Amino acid sequence: MGSSQKKDTGSNGSGWHEKMNAMLLDTMPSSVLIIDKNLCIVLANRNFLEKMRRSISDTVGYPLQKIFPDIIVEKTDIINQVRRAFRSNCPFKGQRIIFRSPGISTRTYYYRITPVHWQESVKNVMLLMDDVTKQVNLSEEIQRVQRHLASIFESASDIILSTDTDGKILSWNPAAERISGYSFAEVEGRNFYRFCKADNREMVKGILGEMSGRRETVIGKWNLVTKNGANLHVSWVCSPMKHSHSEIDGIVLVGRDYTEHRKMEAQLLQSQKFAALGVMAGGIAHEIRNPLAVCSSAAQFLQDKEISADFRIECARKIHKGIKRAGKVIENLLEFSRPAEKSVKELINLLDVIKESIALISNEIKLQKISFNPELPAKPVMIQGSAGQLQQLFVNLLLNAIKAMADGGTLTVSVWTKGREVLIRVADTGQGISKENIDKIFDPFFTTSLVGTGIGLGLSICFSIIEQHSGTIEVASHQGRDTIFTITLPLPQ
């Protein structure tokens, strides 16, 4: 009885161990096959059966070569590798295998072969297969992206380089080599700012130093000194380079040589100057020719001895008026070309200047039956400027607004401060300015009935005065409805 009981206990223990081993194999994330010396499958875990879409009945007891397609068996030499594991009692580190079962997508596995010892002999061999399809696909995608980025880096016509947080050069693309004349070997590990113009080095050094603590891109222009000593005008975009934890571990700089662009800009500016000179010359000729024609006609009449005394006086009056008109043209032209000569800047209350300007044109406002709405702050607005020039500016704008409202309307003057600036808005409900003319109104000698009469220098002089005060002027208009001029002037620091 005792022997039988003992035997039963051993038998039960063996079955329990087999079940436990099977359960352990089923919990493994790898696909597992246990193979005997006849190269037949003894055990297959759940992972293998699910991945290969097989059942126990068509797997266990079958030869290994029946489980895998012939092409896989031949390509991997897996049969001989299992045999060697039995003979040598040594594991086989394995390799990749691409496997596709009917009805499922192609999978990539990494397999290993390990001998299973029992009483100092190899009883079975365990074949472990790990599905590495996702890792392989991800690796291939990463490699594709890396090749793409490398192609961009190599093929770009702009300078592309990277530095560490100290500004030492880490990469230098072929365009940088071609434009600068320096090879990557000559610049690697050196501070980038040393290849910039001496006057710009401190600025570049400061920008690169600040980049390690900022997240946004910095745009700037500074000269790059080439190997042969030439100074290239380059526009730069500096961006922080972040690693996986979003911490900055370097700087990427992209530079575009705009030397040729500057030459083209200079040529364009020169052609624009000649065009403006032509317009100005035509305007001057037109404005002076008219009063000279009147003077010439009047002078011819004066040569006739038979004209009456009254007509002689009228001719003299016309000559005098024509000369004054020509003199006014010259005076305005000089004022337009040299506004700074009369400019004496001092601390003034801008509101006083505006109020005085309004007082000068108040009679015109009444005559034209215009509704006037001043919106001025109660406290003084002090600026550094020339009271005379600014008064001329505001009177010009106000008169233009009045002339644009021949049938009456509303004139509004608003003043307010914003940050370190003061804004002045002059708005009218007149006929407005056409889209074709709005870009020309500040051009010398450009004049229409919509923006005023005269020789066409009023708004040009206004523009010049504002420039002298380091300000800006903008205009918005809807034809047939309104025109709004907005002037921005800096407040004292």
Secondary structure, 3 states (H helix, E strand, C coil): CHHHHHHHHHHHHHHHHHHHHHHHHHHCCCEEEEECCCCEEEEECHHHHHHHCCCCCCCCCCEHHHHCCHHHHHHHCHHHHHHHHHHHCCCEEEEEEEECCCCCCCEEEEEEEEEEEECCEEEEEEEEEEECHHHHHHHHHHHHHHHHHHHHHHHCCCEEEEECCCCEEEEECHHHHHHHCCCHHHHCCCEHHHHECHHHHHHHHHHHHHHCCCCCCEEEEEEEECCCCCEEEEEEEEEEEECCCCCEEEEEEEEEECHHHHHHHHHHHHHHHHHHHHHHHHHHHHHHHHHHHHHHHHHHHHCCCCCCHHHHHHHHHHHHHHHHHHHHHHHHHHHHHCHHHHCCCEEEEHHHHHHHHHHHHHHHHHHCCEEEEEECCCCCCEEEECHHHHHHHHHHHHHHHHHCCCCCEEEEEEEEEECCEEEEEEEECCCCCCCCCCCCCCCCCCCCCCCCCCCCCHHHHHHHHHHHCCCEEEEEEECCCEEEEEEEEECCC
